[in-house]
């Protein structure tokens, strides 16, 4: 496999190796990829927690009688249009 890096990234990889934390550039790249995977998992967990909070807020609002009843496809379409800020013709 061959990859291309900008001069700035090459300098950063070299600096990591020269710091003694890594033996070679491949170790730096592998560590960066592991970090990227961990970061993606962290972002997923944050989004999932936020979704759960939003669902709970909706459930609480329904329990307090703050919900609205949608009785037709037209009303549902209007609700989604309103949420997106789109005018309905």
Secondary structure as UniProt FT lines:
FT   HELIX           7..18
FT   TURN            19..20
FT   HELIX           25..63
FT   TURN            64..65
FT   HELIX           73..84
//
